[in-house]
């Protein structure tokens, strides 16, 4: 069985056919789908989607860096209230981090929001799910600053180099999230992951974004995680069965899944 550790199936792209998307995922061996929140406006949709199949979905709560605005402190307060008031409902703090691809003007605000949410993970003893688009150095620096025995998590949608992968592993209880980018022809991610142990990896889709080859450019969905798994098994020269066992075990350990 496989676990999609990062998918946004509560977004509008799935409004018309969510039951079919869920069924295709299960038919392709997906046992669980973990959904990170985006901002205050997505909380209701996150909860509504979860309620359609509570045995298949798990929820996270956080403020995505691209949603950080001038009133970020007010935004964070709303997210914190939801998370801390319903701690048992959420398996992780996420999606959090820094994104300098779309927006650099609010870099300081993104970093402050990220730092604050890392502290929530420590306080609640929940893993954190980190977004690092064009911001590896910034996110690694902040994690190093905040580092604590109870801080653990995943660097979602890893596209970094071997040095960055090694730094992540040095934190201890942190994993690398591997998704559809691995299947892209010239990503170079295969040569990096060749030198990273499977014990440090979990699988994800980031649906509806970053669909793997041969669906690149189209809507992604959780059933496509099998394509990521098959490609990673090729890169690591191992069987799909062993890869499923290791990455699923890693995900269950990180997120305290039954």
Residue pairs with C-beta under 8 A, 6 or more apart in sequence:
1 29
1 30
1 31
1 244
1 248
2 28
2 29
2 30
2 31
2 203
2 225
2 226
2 229
2 244
2 247
2 248
3 30
3 31
3 32
3 33
3 34
3 202
3 203
3 247
3 248
3 251
3 252
3 257
4 25
4 30
4 32
4 33
4 34
4 203
4 204
4 205
4 207
4 222
4 225
5 34
5 154
5 177
5 202
5 203
5 204
5 251
5 255
6 34
6 36
6 95
6 129
6 154
6 156
6 157
6 177
6 179
6 204
6 205
6 206
7 33
7 34
7 35
7 204
7 205
7 206
7 207
7 221
7 222
8 35
8 36
8 38
8 206
8 207
8 208
8 209
9 18
9 21
9 22
9 33
9 35
9 49
9 57
9 207
9 221
9 222
10 35
10 42
10 45
10 46
10 48
10 49
10 50
11 42
11 45
11 208
13 208
13 219
14 21
14 49
14 207
14 208
14 221
18 49
18 52
19 52
21 221
21 222
21 223
22 33
22 52
22 53
22 56
22 222
24 221
24 222
24 223
25 33
25 56
25 221
25 222
25 223
25 225
26 56
27 223
28 223
28 225
28 226
29 226
29 244
30 222
30 223
30 225
30 226
31 248
32 56
32 57
32 58
32 251
32 257
33 56
33 57
33 58
33 222
34 57
34 58
34 59
34 60
34 91
34 92
34 251
34 255
35 46
35 49
35 50
35 57
35 58
35 59
35 60
36 60
36 62
36 64
36 92
36 94
36 95
36 129
36 156
37 43
37 46
37 59
37 60
37 61
37 62
37 63
37 64
37 79
37 94
37 95
38 63
38 64
38 67
38 95
39 63
39 64
39 67
39 75
39 79
40 63
40 75
40 78
40 79
43 61
43 82
46 59
47 59
49 57
50 57
50 58
50 59
58 91
58 255
58 257
59 89
59 90
59 91
60 90
60 91
60 92
60 93
60 94
60 95
60 129
61 79
61 82
61 83
61 86
61 90
61 92
61 93
61 94
62 79
62 83
62 92
62 93
62 94
62 95
62 96
62 117
62 128
62 129
63 72
63 75
63 76
63 79
63 96
63 113
63 117
64 95
64 96
64 97
64 99
64 131
65 96
65 97
65 98
65 99
65 110
65 113
65 114
65 131
65 135
66 99
66 102
66 103
67 75
68 75
68 106
68 109
68 110
68 113
69 75
69 106
69 109
70 106
70 109
72 106
72 109
72 110
72 112
72 113
75 113
76 113
76 116
76 117
79 117
80 120
83 90
83 93
83 120
83 124
84 120
84 124
87 124
90 126
91 126
91 127
91 255
91 256
91 257
92 121
92 126
92 127
92 128
92 129
92 153
92 255
93 117
93 118
93 120
93 121
93 124
93 126
93 127
93 128
93 129
93 153
94 127
94 128
94 129
94 130
94 153
94 156
95 129
95 130
95 131
95 156
96 113
96 114
96 117
96 118
96 128
96 129
96 130
96 131
97 110
97 114
97 130
97 131
97 132
97 133
97 135
97 139
97 156
98 107
98 110
98 111
98 114
98 131
98 132
98 133
98 135
98 138
98 139
98 142
99 110
99 131
99 133
99 134
99 135
100 107
100 133
100 134
100 135
100 138
101 133
101 134
102 133
103 110
107 138
111 138
111 142
114 130
114 139
114 142
115 142
115 145
115 146
117 128
118 128
118 142
118 143
118 146
118 151
119 146
120 126
121 127
121 128
121 150
121 151
121 152
121 153
122 146
122 148
122 150
122 151
125 150
127 152
127 153
127 154
127 173
127 254
127 255
128 151
128 152
128 153
128 154
129 153
129 154
129 156
129 177
130 139
130 143
130 153
130 154
130 155
130 156
131 156
131 157
132 139
132 155
132 156
132 157
132 158
132 160
133 157
136 160
136 164
139 155
140 164
140 167
140 168
143 151
143 171
143 174
144 171
147 171
151 171
151 173
152 172
152 173
152 174
152 254
153 173
153 174
153 175
153 254
154 174
154 175
154 176
154 177
154 202
154 254
155 168
155 174
155 175
155 176
155 177
156 177
156 204
156 206
157 177
157 179
157 181
157 204
157 206
157 210
158 165
158 168
158 176
158 177
158 178
158 189
159 181
159 187
159 189
160 192
161 192
162 192
162 195
162 196
165 176
165 192
165 193
165 195
165 196
165 200
168 174
168 175
168 176
168 200
169 196
169 200
173 254
175 200
175 201
175 202
175 250
175 254
176 193
176 196
176 200
176 201
176 202
177 201
177 202
177 203
177 204
178 189
178 193
178 201
178 202
178 203
178 204
178 228
178 232
179 203
179 204
179 205
179 206
179 210
179 212
179 228
180 205
180 206
180 210
180 211
180 212
180 213
180 216
180 220
180 224
180 227
180 228
181 187
181 189
181 210
182 189
182 190
182 193
182 212
182 228
182 231
182 232
182 235
183 212
183 213
183 216
183 227
183 228
183 231
184 212
184 213
184 216
185 213
190 231
190 235
193 201
193 232
193 235
193 236
194 235
194 236
198 236
198 238
198 243
198 246
198 247
198 250
199 246
199 250
200 250
201 232
201 246
201 247
201 250
202 247
202 250
202 251
202 254
203 225
203 228
203 229
203 232
203 247
203 251
204 225
204 228
205 211
205 212
205 220
205 221
205 222
205 224
205 225
205 228
206 220
207 219
207 220
207 221
207 222
207 224
208 219
208 220
208 221
209 220
210 220
211 217
211 218
211 219
211 220
211 221
211 224
212 220
212 224
212 227
212 228
212 231
213 227
215 224
215 227
229 240
229 243
229 244
229 247
230 240
232 243
232 247
233 239
233 240
233 242
233 243
236 243
251 257
252 258
